[in-house]
Amino acid sequence: MGASKLFATLVRQVVPPPGVTRPLATLALVYSCGSGIFAAGSPIFFTRVVGLTPVQVGLGITVGAAVSLLASVPLGVLMDRAGARIPWIASAILEALAFASYPFVRGLAGFLIVVAVLAAVNSLSRMAVQVYSLAAFPPAERVRAQAYQRTALNVGFTLGGAAAGLAMAFDTVLAYQTMVWGTAAVVGLCIIVVARLPRLDAPAPAPESALARKRGRSFRLLRDPSVLSVSGLAGTLHANEAILSLLLPLWIISRTDAPTPLVATLFVLNAVLVVVFQVRTSRGAETAGGAARALRHGGLFTALACVLFGATIWTADIATIAVLVAGTVALTLGEMTNAVGAWGTISALSPPERRGEYIGVFELGDRLQRLSAPVAFVALALGTGGGAWGWLVIAGVFVVAASLIGVTVSWAERRRPTPPDSTEDRENPTQLTDGHTAVGDRGHAPAAKPGVRTGAATRRS
C-alpha cells in the first residue's frame, strides 16, 4: 500500500492535471523533443554538413545571444499590444522554416542569418508561453503550472537527445540532415498545439499605461532601477546552468580523478531530480516574498555546490564521486528553486497589461549571464591553476546575489505602478473567448459569474 501511494504521488508530480495545464505541458514536451534532437547533434552537423570551424560555431552562439538580448524588450512590448497567441503561432512557423533551411546553408554568412532568425523567434515563443501562462491561471496556480511545463521540458529534451544518437550511429551527411529536418517537423507540430489552445481575452489596458503609450514611453521599465536590479540579480542566480552544462564537465575531466563517464551520469541524475521534484519545489513561490525566498535558497544551494565541487581537488576515488554527486544534488536544488522563484517574481510584479514588457526586461539579466558567465566561470575555476579558490569566488557571487534579491524584489514591489496582480486576477479571472473562465486545474473560479461554466479552461470548438 505504501509503494502504491508513493507511485501515485510521483505520477502527480509528473503528469499534469486536466485543464489548460495539460496542453501547455504537452507543448513543452513536443518542443523540447525537437530542441533535444538538435542540441545533441548540432556540433557535428555544423562542422561536417555546413562546413564551419569550431570558432565560427562559437561566433554563431555569440550572435544568437546578442540578438536575444537586443530583441527581448521590443518583443515583450509587441506581445502586450498584439497578445500572445498570434505572435506565438508566427514564431513557431518561422522557427520550423528556419530549422528546415539549415541543411541548405553553406558557409558562415548563411549560418549567421539563420542563427539570428532562430534567436529572435525563440525569444518570442519563450515570452509568449510565459505571457499566456500568466493570463490563463490565477496567481495561486501559475508557478505550479509552469513547474509541470519545466518537468515536461526535461523529459522531452532527454528523449530528443537519445533520438539524436540514431543520426550519430549512422554518422552520414544524410543522417545529420534528416536529424535537422526531424527537428523542423517536431517544431511544426507545435503550431497545431498552439493553435488549439484556448483563446484568452487580452487584459484591458490601465489608464496610466494608455497615457504612457501616447507619450512614447513603452520602454520606461528600462529606466526603472528596481526592476533592472531584480533582472540582473535573477540572471546572476540563473548562471548556475553554466556550471552544469560547461564548467563541471571540464572540471571533472581535467582536475579530478573521477571517471569520464561520470559526467553523463551526473547529467542523468540532474534530469531525474528535476522531473521528480520540480513540481514539489514550486510550493510557496506564488507571492513576491515567497518568490524572493525561493531565489535566495536557490543561490545558497548553488554556492554550496560550488564549495563541494572545489573540494574535489583534495579527494580521491570513491570520495571524489560521492562529493560530485552531492554537489550535483545541491546544484539541481538550486536550479529548481531558482526557476520557481523567477516565475513567481514575474507573476507577482508584472501588471496584466504589461506582462510582455516585464518579461522582456527580466530576460535581459538572463541574456547577459549567458554571454558572460561561461567565460568568467571557466576562467575562475580552470584558468587559475585549478585551485579551489576560483570555486570559492563563484560561490561568493551566488551568495551576494542571494543576499540582495529579497531587498530588490521588495523595492520593485513597492514601485509597481498598479495594484497587486493577484488581487486583480482573483476578482476578474481571465475569460476565454467562448465565454468560459480560465482558472487552471482546481475546478473552481473565485467570483465566477452566474451561468458561466467554471473549472478547467476548455478548448474552443
Buried (B, 14 or more C-beta within 10 A) or exposed (E): EEEEEEEEEEEEBBEBBEBBBBBBBBBBBBBBBBBBBBBBBBEBBBBEBBEBEEEBBEBBBEBBBBBBBBBBBBBBBBBBBBBBBEBBBBBBBBBBBBBBBBBEBEEBEBBBBBBBBBBBBBBBBBBBBBBBBBBBBBBBBBBBBBBBBBBBBBBBBBBBBEBBEBBEEEEEEEBBBBBBBBBBBBBBBBBEBBEEBBBBEBBEBBEEBEEBBEEEEBBBBEEBEBBBBBBBBBBBBBBBBBBBEBBBBBBBEEBBEBEEEBBEBBBEBBBEBBBBBBBEBBEBBBBBBBBBBBBBBBBBBBBBBBBBBBBBBEBEEEEBBEBBBBBBBBBBBBBBBBBBBBBBBBBBBBBBBBBBBBBBBBBBBBBBBBBBBBEBBBEBBBEEEBBBEBBBBBBEBBBBBBEBBBBBBBBBBEEBEBEBBBEBBBEBBBBBEEEBBBBBBBEEBBEBEEEEBBBBBBEEE
